[in-house]
Amino acid sequence: MKQKVVIKVSFNGENKSRTKVMQAAVAVPGVESIAFEGEESDQIVVIGDGLDSVNLTSILRKKVKFAQLLSVSSVEEKKKEEKVTELELGVQSMVWPTYQTGVPQYYFHTVVPNDHYQNGACSIM
């Protein structure tokens, strides 16, 4: 089940703090996307599958000293049922054969006749 977690953090006007928060949040297992929201971009919105919000908040507290868990909600996946078939569009798909063993290699050998010894002339002179 996907969850949307909103955490308020204090950055103290430092850009390095934002980087620390992003790196710490990405390291938590189950995180799929991260975004900053709010009036001063002081809220981080994390969306993930099987996300531990309490663990994420405690990790962020260690990084920026202040993190407050505002909300945890489930996210419904939006599925579009409107699929247009290829026949309706009038586009015919092309199927290319795949090579399971790789691309075949062809070796070309050119045979150059050596006329130097047949004429009796030496190529050095």
Contact map, one row per residue, 1 for C-alpha under 8 A:
11100000000000000000000000000000000000000000000011000000000000000000000001100000000000000000000000000000000000000000000000000
11110000000000000000000000000000000000000000001111100000000000000000000001110000000000000000000000000000000000000000000000000
11111000000000000000000000000000000000000000001111100000000000000000000111100000000000000000000000000000000000000000000000000
01111100000000000000000000000000000000000000111100000000000000000000001111100000000000000000000000000000000000000000000000000
00111110000000000000000000000000000000000000111000001000000000000000111110000000000000000000000000000000000000000000000000000
00011111000000000000000000000000000000000011110000000000000000000000111100000000000000000000000000000000000000000000000000000
00001111100000000000000000000000000000000011100000000000100000000011111000000000000000000000000000000000000000000000000000000
00000111110000000000000000000000000000000111000000000000000000000011110000000000000000000000000000000000000000000000000000000
00000011111000000000000000000000000000000111000000000000000100010111000000000000000000000000000000000000000000000000000000000
00000001111100000000000000000000000000000100000000000000000000011110000000000000000000000000000000000000000000000000000000000
00000000111111101100000000000000000000000100000000000000000000010000000000000000000000000000000000000000000000000000000000000
00000000011111001000000000000000000000000000000000000000000000000000000000000000000000000000000000000000000000000000000000000
00000000001111100000000000000000000000000000000000000000000000000000000000000000000000000000000000000000000000000000000000000
00000000001111111100000000000000000000000000000000000000000000000000000000000000000000000000000000000000000000000000000000000
00000000001011111110000000000000000000000000000000000000000000000000000000000000000000000000000000000000000000000000000000000
00000000000001111111000000000000000000000000000000000000000000000000000000000000000000000000000000000000000000000000000000000
00000000001101111111100000000000000000000000000000000000000000110000000000000000000000000000000000000000000000000000000000000
00000000001001111111110000000000000000000000000000000000000000000000000000000000000000000000000000000000000000000000000000000
00000000000000111111111000000000000000000000000000000000000000000000000000000000000000000000000000000000000000000000000000000
00000000000000011111111100000000000000000000000000000000000000110000000000000000000000000000000000000000000000000000000000000
00000000000000001111111110000000000000000000000000000000000100110000000000000000000000000000000000000000000000000000000000000
00000000000000000111111111000000010000000000000000000000000000000000000000000000000000000000000000000000000000000000000000000
00000000000000000011111111100000000000000000000000000000000000000000000000000000000000000000000000000000000000000000000000000
00000000000000000001111111110000000000000000000000000000001100100000000000000000000000000000000000000000000000000000000000000
00000000000000000000111111110010010000000000010000000001001100000000000000000000000000000000000000000000000000000000000000000
00000000000000000000011111111010010000000000000000000000000000000000000000000000000000000000000000000000000000000000000000000
00000000000000000000001111111010000000000000000000000000000000000000000000000000000000000000000000000000000000000000000000000
00000000000000000000000111111110000000000000000000100001000000000000000000000000000000000000000000000000000000000000000000000
00000000000000000000000001111110000000000000000000100000000000000000000000000000000000000000000000000000000000000000000000000
00000000000000000000000000011111000000000000000111100000000000000000000000000000000000000000000000000000000000000000000000000
00000000000000000000000011111111110000000000011110100000000000000000000000000000000000000000000000000000000000000000000000000
00000000000000000000000000000111110000000000011110000000000000000000000000000000000000000000000000000000000000000000000000000
00000000000000000000000000000011111000000000011100000000000000000000000000000000000000000000000000000000000000000000000000000
00000000000000000000010011000011111100000001111000000000000000000000000000000000000000000000000000000000000000000000000000000
00000000000000000000000000000000111110000001110000000000000000000000000000000000000000000000000000000000000000000000000000000
00000000000000000000000000000000011111001111100000000000000000000000000000000000000000000000000000000000000000000000000000000
00000000000000000000000000000000001111111111100000000000000000000000000000000000000000000000000000000000000000000000000000000
00000000000000000000000000000000000111111110000000000000000000000000000000000000000000000000000000000000000000000000000000000
00000000000000000000000000000000000011111100000000000000000000000000000000000000000000000000000000000000000000000000000000000
00000000000000000000000000000000000011111100000000000000000000000000000000000000000000000000000000000000000000000000000000000
00000000000000000000000000000000000111111111000000000000000000000000000000000000000000000000000000000000000000000000000000000
00000001111000000000000000000000000111111111000000000000000000000000000000000000000000000000000000000000000000000000000000000
00000111100000000000000000000000000111001111100000000000000000000000000000000000000000000000000000000000000000000000000000000
00000111100000000000000000000000011110001111110000000000000000000000000000000000000000000000000000000000000000000000000000000
00011110000000000000000000000000011110000011111000000000000000000000000000000000000000000000000000000000000000000000000000000
00011100000000000000000010000011111000000001111100000000000000000000000000000000000000000000000000000000000000000000000000000
01111000000000000000000000000011110000000000111110000000000000000000000000000000000000000000000000000000000000000000000000000
01110000000000000000000000000111100000000000011111100000000000000000000000000000000000000000000000000000000000000000000000000
11100000000000000000000000000111000000000000001111100000000000000000000000000000000000000000000000000000000000000000000000000
11100000000000000000000000000100000000000000000111110000000000000000000000000000000000000000000000000000000000000000000000000
01100000000000000000000000011110000000000000000111111000000000000000000000000000000000000000000000000000000000000000000000000
00000000000000000000000000000000000000000000000001111111000000000000000000000000000000000000000000000000000000000000000000000
00001000000000000000000000000000000000000000000000111111100000000000100100000000000000000000000000000000000000000000000000000
00000000000000000000000000000000000000000000000000011111110000000000100000000000000000000000000000000000000000000000000000000
00000000000000000000000000000000000000000000000000011111111000000000000000000000000000000000000000000000000000000000000000000
00000000000000000000000010010000000000000000000000011111111100000000000000000000000000000000000000000000000000000000000000000
00000010000000000000000000000000000000000000000000001111111110000011100000000000000000000000000000000000000000000000000000000
00000000000000000000000000000000000000000000000000000111111111000010000000000000000000000000000000000000000000000000000000000
00000000000000000000000110000000000000000000000000000011111111100000000000000000000000000000000000000000000000000000000000000
00000000100000000000100110000000000000000000000000000001111111111110000000000000000000000000000000000000000000000000000000000
00000000000000000000000000000000000000000000000000000000111111111110000000000000000000000000000000000000000000000000000000000
00000000000000000000000000000000000000000000000000000000011111111000000000000000000000000000000000000000000000000000000000000
00000000000000001001100100000000000000000000000000000000001111111000000000000000000000000000000000000000000000000000000000000
00000000111000001001100000000000000000000000000000000000000111111110000000000000000000000000000000000000000000000000000000000
00000000010000000000000000000000000000000000000000000000000111111110000000000000000000000000000000000000000000000000000000000
00000000110000000000000000000000000000000000000000000000000110011111000000000000000000000000000000000000000000000000000000000
00000011110000000000000000000000000000000000000000000000110110011111100000000000000000000000000000000000000000000000000000000
00000011100000000000000000000000000000000000000000000000100000000111110000000000000000000000000000000000000000000000000000000
00001111000000000000000000000000000000000000000000001100100000000011111000000000000000000000000000000000000000000000000000000
00001111000000000000000000000000000000000000000000000000000000000001111100000000000000000000000000000000000000000000000000000
00011110000000000000000000000000000000000000000000000000000000000000111110000000000000000000000000000000000000000000000000000
00111100000000000000000000000000000000000000000000001000000000000000011111000000000000000000000000000000000000000000000000000
00111000000000000000000000000000000000000000000000000000000000000000001111100000000000000000000000000000000000000000000000000
11110000000000000000000000000000000000000000000000000000000000000000000111110000000000000000000000000000000000000000000000000
11110000000000000000000000000000000000000000000000000000000000000000000011111000000000000000000000000000000000000000000000000
01000000000000000000000000000000000000000000000000000000000000000000000001111100000000000000000000000000000000000000000000000
00000000000000000000000000000000000000000000000000000000000000000000000000111110000000000000000000000000000000000000000000000
00000000000000000000000000000000000000000000000000000000000000000000000000011111000000000000000000000000000000000000000000000
00000000000000000000000000000000000000000000000000000000000000000000000000001111100000000000000000000000000000000000000000000
00000000000000000000000000000000000000000000000000000000000000000000000000000111111000000000000000000000000000000000000000000
00000000000000000000000000000000000000000000000000000000000000000000000000000011111000000000000000000000000000000000000000000
00000000000000000000000000000000000000000000000000000000000000000000000000000001111100000000000000000000000000000000000000000
00000000000000000000000000000000000000000000000000000000000000000000000000000001111110000000000000000000000000000000000000000
00000000000000000000000000000000000000000000000000000000000000000000000000000000011111011000000000000000000000000000000000000
00000000000000000000000000000000000000000000000000000000000000000000000000000000001111111000000000000000000000000000000000000
00000000000000000000000000000000000000000000000000000000000000000000000000000000000111111111100000000000000000000000000000000
00000000000000000000000000000000000000000000000000000000000000000000000000000000000011111111000000000000000000000000000000000
00000000000000000000000000000000000000000000000000000000000000000000000000000000000111111110000000000000000000000000000000000
00000000000000000000000000000000000000000000000000000000000000000000000000000000000111111110000000000000000000000000000000000
00000000000000000000000000000000000000000000000000000000000000000000000000000000000001111111000000000000000000000000000000000
00000000000000000000000000000000000000000000000000000000000000000000000000000000000001111111100000000000000000000000000000000
00000000000000000000000000000000000000000000000000000000000000000000000000000000000001100111110000000000000000000000000000000
00000000000000000000000000000000000000000000000000000000000000000000000000000000000001000011111000000000000000000000000000000
00000000000000000000000000000000000000000000000000000000000000000000000000000000000000000001111100000000000000000000000000000
00000000000000000000000000000000000000000000000000000000000000000000000000000000000000000000111110000000000000000000000000000
00000000000000000000000000000000000000000000000000000000000000000000000000000000000000000000011111000000000000000000000000000
00000000000000000000000000000000000000000000000000000000000000000000000000000000000000000000001111100000000000000000000000000
00000000000000000000000000000000000000000000000000000000000000000000000000000000000000000000000111110000000000000000000000000
00000000000000000000000000000000000000000000000000000000000000000000000000000000000000000000000011111110000000000000000000000
00000000000000000000000000000000000000000000000000000000000000000000000000000000000000000000000001111100000000000000000000000
00000000000000000000000000000000000000000000000000000000000000000000000000000000000000000000000000111110000000000000000000000
00000000000000000000000000000000000000000000000000000000000000000000000000000000000000000000000000111111000000000000000000000
00000000000000000000000000000000000000000000000000000000000000000000000000000000000000000000000000101111100000000000000000000
00000000000000000000000000000000000000000000000000000000000000000000000000000000000000000000000000000111110000000000000000000
00000000000000000000000000000000000000000000000000000000000000000000000000000000000000000000000000000011111000000000000000000
00000000000000000000000000000000000000000000000000000000000000000000000000000000000000000000000000000001111100000000000000000
00000000000000000000000000000000000000000000000000000000000000000000000000000000000000000000000000000000111110000000000000000
00000000000000000000000000000000000000000000000000000000000000000000000000000000000000000000000000000000011111000000000000000
00000000000000000000000000000000000000000000000000000000000000000000000000000000000000000000000000000000001111100000000000000
00000000000000000000000000000000000000000000000000000000000000000000000000000000000000000000000000000000000111110000000000000
00000000000000000000000000000000000000000000000000000000000000000000000000000000000000000000000000000000000011111000000000000
00000000000000000000000000000000000000000000000000000000000000000000000000000000000000000000000000000000000001111100000000000
00000000000000000000000000000000000000000000000000000000000000000000000000000000000000000000000000000000000000111110000000000
00000000000000000000000000000000000000000000000000000000000000000000000000000000000000000000000000000000000000011111110000000
00000000000000000000000000000000000000000000000000000000000000000000000000000000000000000000000000000000000000001111111000000
00000000000000000000000000000000000000000000000000000000000000000000000000000000000000000000000000000000000000000111111111100
00000000000000000000000000000000000000000000000000000000000000000000000000000000000000000000000000000000000000000111111111000
00000000000000000000000000000000000000000000000000000000000000000000000000000000000000000000000000000000000000000111111110000
00000000000000000000000000000000000000000000000000000000000000000000000000000000000000000000000000000000000000000011111110000
00000000000000000000000000000000000000000000000000000000000000000000000000000000000000000000000000000000000000000001111111000
00000000000000000000000000000000000000000000000000000000000000000000000000000000000000000000000000000000000000000001111111100
00000000000000000000000000000000000000000000000000000000000000000000000000000000000000000000000000000000000000000001100111111
00000000000000000000000000000000000000000000000000000000000000000000000000000000000000000000000000000000000000000001000011111
00000000000000000000000000000000000000000000000000000000000000000000000000000000000000000000000000000000000000000000000001111
00000000000000000000000000000000000000000000000000000000000000000000000000000000000000000000000000000000000000000000000001111
